[in-house]
Amino acid sequence: MDKRKKMIRYQIPCSALKRLSVTKHACLSGNVVRFYSNTAAKLDGQLEQHEGACPFAGNHSKEKKEVKPYSSIPGPKGYPLIGDALEFFKHSQNSQAYFEKLVKEYGEVVKFELLGANNVILSNPIYVKEVAQQDEGRFYVKGFRQVKLDENMIMAPVEMKPDENWQDVRSLFNIAMRPDLSESISLPQLTQLNSGFMNCLIEHLKKTENIQSTMNQIQDEDFKKSIANSPVFQIVNPTQFISRYTFNAVSKVFLGANFYDKSLILPFDRDLFVKDALRFLDIGTRTVFDIPFFKYLRRKDYLELKTLYVSIIERCKMCINLFTESNPSGMPRLKELIEEKAKEYERGNEMATITLSSFLLAGVDITARVMAITMYRIAHETKYQEKLYEELVKVFGEPSIDEITNGNLLITAEQFKKLKFCRNFIDESMRLNHVIDTSSLRVLSKDLEIAGYKIPKGSFVHFFESPKYSEKFIPHSMEFIPERYEKSHECRPINNYVHNPFGLGARKCPGSRVATTEILFSLINIVRHFRLVHENPNEFPKMETDQSMFYIDMNKNPVYFIPRDHVKPLLSNQ
């Protein structure tokens, strides 16, 4: 029997614990204690660690525990003045590896010093919740900010200091997060891309014969039987295919432009724009913790960053100006709403342009990485792949070739809400293989007492999320279990702060709703028309760490597409 089936989860109000002899097996969440019948060793001591959140947890003494000073937090000693800068900059391409090393060595609360700045890493979601609810202290990306200062350009919120008026610009970004607009604008716009997405995919497919070793490794006999004697295709230039979709999706939602339509011509090379955006975001993201006077001490990197940023913004303006007087979709789009809101502010036109440009820029990178990882997860989880297909058939009916050739799959808001398992699948994919382990960061605006320590104002607090260190908070955290997001499931996370791929609070990614819809639509279209398998079916591909965010190298790890029966005639000449 699956070991998960043996686990019984209990959730007891704190007020009821007075009558129980519970000293371990439990972890706290809000005003309840949850504990598991078979996790005593894993959860031993959690009540003591979280003492104070529940009046009946651990020691019932009314004496307040002594708050320890910041200096007593575990962590590397570092050097005078520079702290752990030498070790940190060894991992300058991707700081996540350094954070993981510290969490592994020192535990749930770790401190390190970086050029005079206090840094704390929290990997316990209960502590994360405490900080997130008490402080929205903001950080800013130094490199991006410096370019905007030099060019006298309107800054995006991520480029502004906490004491500056970032709220006005953020109000424009927040328009994309409104749930009502997700249904009335994003969904109707994106569903019109389904046919273009599929035709673009088919254009990127090439028939391949040499995958017998892959087929022999597939252990799911039902899946192996379903693809027997079927033609197999490999995606050629997968990065181009995915980034074109993410660019087209953002253009559609914000500008109403469907660039799968060959009659719409951009005044610049889209693939070069994507390449420049990836490079720009990689350099810029690393400047969050870069050395002081970055502009002068890393002159070469700064000049490249500046050149890319100015060029990217200019190309975004060209794209926006193409559709100032016209709306190719004939449907509501976000552009007008952002521009109308911007009229309330000085330099409103510039604010609207920077907002739209920021979505075009960020949308081609992060969403593309997540979409690629989701594709591999579909290919890796063959049993779940069929479960996804079954839900899609239940919601939309049997797939047909007309969905590809005539654009007949137009998804309604009512249908979209029914895709429960598909959403859970994507959530679990992002939890296990997200593009960054520290998706949220706070710069404390006041002193906080967290985990028994006093963390001083001005400290950088990193919220670290990794399934390797989440077993106490997510049962079987290294296993792929999409069902865990159902309310009654025994492997459900202990709270909503265990996994936050788009960040938390006022700094949550404003494009999260649009991005989630894009990823879900890509899943719908792929699974309805193809079965997927990747080259090594028994081992999930390794995440690359040579950039500031994780990704899977799709050239080193081929994904194979096996068409379902109704699609085979369309691919007969490939």
N, C-alpha and C positions, 0 to 999 in steps of 0.2 A: 504493500500500500504506500502511496505517496506520503512522505513524511509531513507534508502540509496538511493532509486530511486529518492527522492525529491531533493537530493543535486546536485547542479550544480557547477562544478569546473571551475575557470577561471585562465588563466595563461597569464600575461601581461608583456611585456618587461619594464624594469625600465624606459627607455627613454620615454615611453608612459604615465607614471604616472603623468607627469607634467601637463597633461590636465585633470586629474581626481581628484575627491575629495575622496581619499581613506585614511582613517586614522585608520581603524581597519579591522577586518575580514581577515587579510592577514598574510602570513608568507613567509619569503624570502628563496630562493634557487638559488644560483648562481647569474645570472644577471636578474632574473625574480622575480615577486611577484605573488604568488598563493593565491587565496582567495576563500571562499566558501559561498554560499548564505545562509546557515542555521547554520553557526558556529560562529556567532558574539561573543557570550559569551565565547566560548572556545578559540578563537584566539584574543580576545580583548587585545590590548597592545603589540602584537608581533612586530609591526612596530617599536615601541619605543625601545623594547628590542634589536632589531637587527639594530638599527640606525647606520649608517656608512657603512653598506653593500650595501645600495642603496642611491644615492644622493637625491632622492625625497621621502624617507620614513620619516614619523614623522616630526620633526622639521627641517625646511630647513635652519637653521642657519649654517653658515660656521665655527662657532667656534668649535674647537675640545673639546670634552667632557673630563673632568678631569679623569684621570685614578686613580682608588682607590687602596690603598695598599692591600697586601695579608691579612693583619690582619682584614680588614673590610668584608671579605667574610663570609657569614653566616655559622654557625656551632657550635657544642658543645664547651664549654670552656675548658674542660679537666683539668688536674692537672700539676703542674710544673714538668718539666723533662720527665715524662712518658706520658703526654698528655692524650689521650683517651684509653690507653693501657688496663686498667682494663675492660672497656666496650667491647673493641674489642676482647679480649681474652675470654670473656664470649661466644662469637660466633666463637671460634677458629675452630670448626669442619666445619663450613660453613660461611665465612665472608659475603656472599651475603645478608643474612638476616639483618646484621648490616648496610650494604650499603643502602638497601631498607628503613630501618627505618630512616636513615639520609635524604634521598631524600624526603621521605614523610613529614618529619618535616621541612626541611629547603629549599627545592626547587631545581631548576635546576643546581645551582652551590653551592657546599657544601665543606667546609674544615674541616679536623680533623687532629690532631697531634698524631703521634705514635712514642714514644721513640725518640723524637727529629727530626723526619722526617715530612716534610710538605706533606699532602695528599689532593687532590682535586677530587671530584666526579662531572662529567659532565653528565647530562641526557638529554641535549638539543643537537640534532644531528647537528645543525648549529655550535655550539661551538666545538663539536667533530671534525667536518670537518676542522675547523680552526687550531686546534692543530695537527691533523693528517697530514695536508698538510705542516705544518711548522717545525715539530720536530719528528724525528724517534728515540728519546732517548730510550735506551733499559733498561730492568730490567733483573735480573737473579734469578734463583731459588737457594737459599742459600744452602739448604740441598743437592740437587743433586751435586752442585759444590764442596761442602766439601768432599763428597765421592770420586769424581774424583781426587781431590787434594791428598787425603790420599793414593789413589791407583795408582797415576801417570798414569791416563787414559786420552785419548783424550776427550775433552769436546764437547758436543753438543752446538749449538748457545745459547740455553736458559740457559746454565750454565756459560756463559762467560760475563765478565764485558764490558761496552761500549767501553773502551779504549783498549781492547784486539782485536786481529785479528780474529774476528768471521766470517768475510766474506768468508774465504777459505772453512771452513766447511759448511757454509750455501750454498755455490755454489753446493755442493754435494746434499744437501737436496732439492734445487730448481729444480733439474732434474725431480722430480716427479710432478712438477707444470707445466711443458711444455705442452701446448695444443696439439701439434703435437704428443707427446708421449702418451697422453691420448687416442687418436684415434688409434695409431699404436701399442701400447703395452697394456695399462690398459684394454681397451675395449675388444680386442680379448682374453686376458687372463681370464678376469672375466666372460665372457659369457660362458666359458667352465665349470663354476661351477654351472650353473643353474640347471642341473639335480641332481647333488649331494646335492644342497641346498634343493630341493623339497623332495628327498628321506630321507634326514636327518630330515626334518620337519615331514614327515609322521611317521618316527620311534619314534618321540617324542609326537605323538598324542594318546590320550586315549579317548575312547567313554564315554560320560557322559549323564545322564538322568535328573539330578536334576537342571534344569535351567528354569523351568516354570515361576518363579517370574521374571527372567530377560526378558523372552519373553513378558510377560505381560506389561513391562515398555516401550517397543519399540513403539514409536509414529508414525513412518513412516510406514503407512499401506501397501504401495507397497513393502517395504523391508520385512515386516512381512509376507506378502503373499508369497514372493519368497523363504522364508526359511521354510515355513510350511511343516510339515511331513518329514523334512530332518533330517538325523542323525547329531548329534552335538558332536564335539570333543574338549577336553581341552588339551592344550600343557603342557606336563610334563617336569619339569626341564627346563623352558624356557631360563634361563640364560646360561645354557650349550649349548643349540641349537644356540643361537645368538652369543655367544663368539666363538664357533667353526667356524661359518661362517666368522666372522671378522678376526680371525687368518688365516683361509684358504685363504681368499681374499688377505691379505697382502702377504702371502707366495707365492701365485700364481703370483701376479704382479711383485714382486721383485726377486723371486727365480725360478718361473716357476713350482712350486710344488703344485699339487692338493692333499691335504691331505684327501679329501673324498675318494680317491683311497686307499683301504685297504692295498694294497701292499707297500705303502710308510709308513714306521714306524719311528716315532720320537724317539730319544734316551732319552726322558723324558716324564713325564705325562703332557699332554697339558692342562688339566683342572686345575692342580695345578699351572702351569705356569700362566694361566689367573688369578687365585685367587691371586697369589703373585703380579702380575702386578697391579691389582686393589688396593691392599693394599699399594704397593710402591707409586703409583701415588697419592693416597689420602694423605699419610703422607707428601710426597715431596711438593705437591701443597700448603699445608698449611705453608711451610717454606718460602714462598715468603715474608711474613710480620712477620716472627717469631722474637723472641727476639735475641739480639746480643749474640754471643758465644753459639749459639744453640747446637753445638757439645758437650759442656761441661755442660750447664745448663739443657739440656733435654737429658741426656746421654742415657736413655733407648730408647727413640724414635729414636735418631740418630743411635744407634747400630742396631736397627731393620731395619732402612732405609738402612744402609750400607750393612748389610747381604743380604737383598732382592736385592739390586741393583747389587752387585757382582754376586750373584747367577743367576739373570735374564740375565745379559750380557753373562755369561758363557754358559747358555742354548741357547741364541741367536747365539753365535758362533758355537755351535754344529749344529744347524739347518742350518746355512749358509755353514758350511764346508761340510755338506752332499751333497751339490749341487755345489761345486766348480768346479768339473771336469765334471759334467753332468747337462743337462737342460731337465728335464722330459717332458716339454711341446713341445720342438722342435720349439718354437717360440721366437721372441725377448722378452727379459725381462729387467727390470731396473738394475739388478745387474751389468751387463757388462758396462753399461754406467756410473754408479757411480764409479766403479773401474777404468775405463779408465780416468775419470776426476781426480780421486785421485792421479794418477801417477804424476801430476803436483806439488805435495806438499811433503814436508818432512813428514815422518810417514804416508804416503798415505794409506798403507794397513790398519793401525789402524783407520784412518779417515773413510775409506769405511766401515769397520766392525761396527763402532759406528753408522754411518748413517743408515745402514741396520737394526741394532739392535733397534735403536730408533723408526723406523717405525713399527717393529714387536711389540714392547712394547706398544706404544701409540695406535696402531690400534685396540688392543683388548679391550680397555676401552671406550674411548670417542665415537667412532663410534658405539659400541654396545649400549651405552645409547641412542644415537640419534635414532638408528634403532628400539629399543624397544618403544620409545615414538611415533615414526611414526606408528608403528603397532597399538597402542592404538588410534591414531588419525584416522586411517582408520576405526577401529571398531566403533568409536564414530560418525563419519560423514557418516551416511548411504546413504544419497542422493549423496554426493560426491563420495562415494565408487562406485556407479554404473556409475558415470560419468568417473571415472578412468578406469573402465572396458571397457566402450565404446571406449575410446581413444586407449586402448591397442588392442582391436579387430580391430579397424580401421588401426592401424599400423602393427600388426602382423597377423591378421586374427583370426578366431575362435580358441580357445585353444583346445588341444587334449591331450590324455593320453600319447602319444608318447613323448611329451616334457619332461615328468617325467621319463619314462622307457627307452627311447632311446636318450635322450639329444638333441632333435630336435629343441629346441628354441635357436638358435645362433644369437645373436643380432648384426646387422651391425651398422657402424657409421652413415649411412644415416638414418636408422630407429631410432637410438638413438636421433638424432637431432629433430625428429618429436614429441617427448614426452613432449610437451609444458605444458599441464595441469598437468601431473605427477610431473614435476619439480616445478611448482608453488605450488602444494600441499605440497611438501616436504619443500619448502622455508617457507610457511606459518606455517607449523607444528613447524619448528625450531624457528620461530619468537615468536610464542605464548608459546612454552614450550621448551626452550633451556636448556642445562645442566649447564649454568652459565650466570649470568647477566652482568658480566664485562669480556667480551671476549678479550678486548684489554686494554693495560696499557702502559703509557709512563713515563719515567723518564727524565724530561726536561734537555736538554743539554745547554739551554740558557733561559734567562728571556723571558716570553711571556705576551702579553696583550690580555686577553680573557674575553669577557663579561663585559668589563669595569674595570677589575681587573688586577693588575700586579701579575703574578704567577712566583715566583723566580726559577732560575736554581736549579736543583736537586730535585724539587717537583715530587711526584708520582701523575700522573693524570690518573684517572680511567674513562673509557668510559662505562657508565651504560646504559644498554638497558633492559627495562621492559615494556611490553604492558600496565601495570597498569598506567604508567606515560607518555604514548606516544600519548594520544588522540589529542594533538595539532599538532602532526607531522604525525600521521597515523589515518585518520578518522575511527571511529569505531574500535579502536585498540584492544579491548577485544573480538571482533568477529572473527571467522574463515572465511576468505574470500580469497581463493586462487586466484581469478580473479584480486585481487588488483595489481598484478605485471604486468598486461597488461598496455601498455603505455597510453591508453585512459581512463583507469578506474578511476572513481571519488574518489575511496578510496586509490589511489596509495600513497606511502610514499613521503614526500616532497623532500627527496634526498637519495642518496645511503649510507648514514652514519647512518640511523635510525636502521638498522639491519645488523650486521656483525658477524654471528656465528663463523666464522673461523678467525676473527681478521682482522687487517688492515696493509697495507704497508709491510715493510721488515720483519715484525714479523708475517705475515699471516701464518697460519698453512700450512706447505709444503705438508701435506697429504690430503689437502682439495679436490682436484680433484678425487683422488682415493676413498676417503670416500664417496663423493657425488655419485659416480658411484655405489659403494657397496649398499648404501641405496636405490638408484633408482632401482637397480636390485632386491633387496629383495621385494620392492613394486610390481614390475612387476610380479614376480613369485607368490606371495601370492594372489594378486587380480585376476590374470587370473584363478586361480584354486579354490579359496575359497571366501566365504563371511565371514566377521568377525563381532563379537559383543562382548562387554565386560560386566562385571557383572552388572554394574549400568549404563545403556545406557543414562540416563538423566544428568549425572554429570561426567565430565572428572576426571580421577583418580588424587589424590593428589600427588604432587612431594615431595619426601623425601629429608630432608635437613641434615641428620646426617653424610654426607660425604662432601668433599670439592666441589663436583659437584652434581647437582640435578639428581635424577633418579626416576623411578616408580618401586615400589616393585611389581613384577609380580606374586609373590606368594599370596600377599594380594588382588590383583586385577586380577582375572582370565580373560584370553582372550579365547573366544570360536570360533572355526573354523567350518564353515558349508560348506561342499564340494559342488562345482558345479556339475551338473549332470554327466559330463564326468569323474569325479574323483571318484565317488561313488563306482564303481566296485573295484577299487584299495584298498578301505578302508573297504570292506565288512567283512574282517576277523579281523579287529582291535578290 
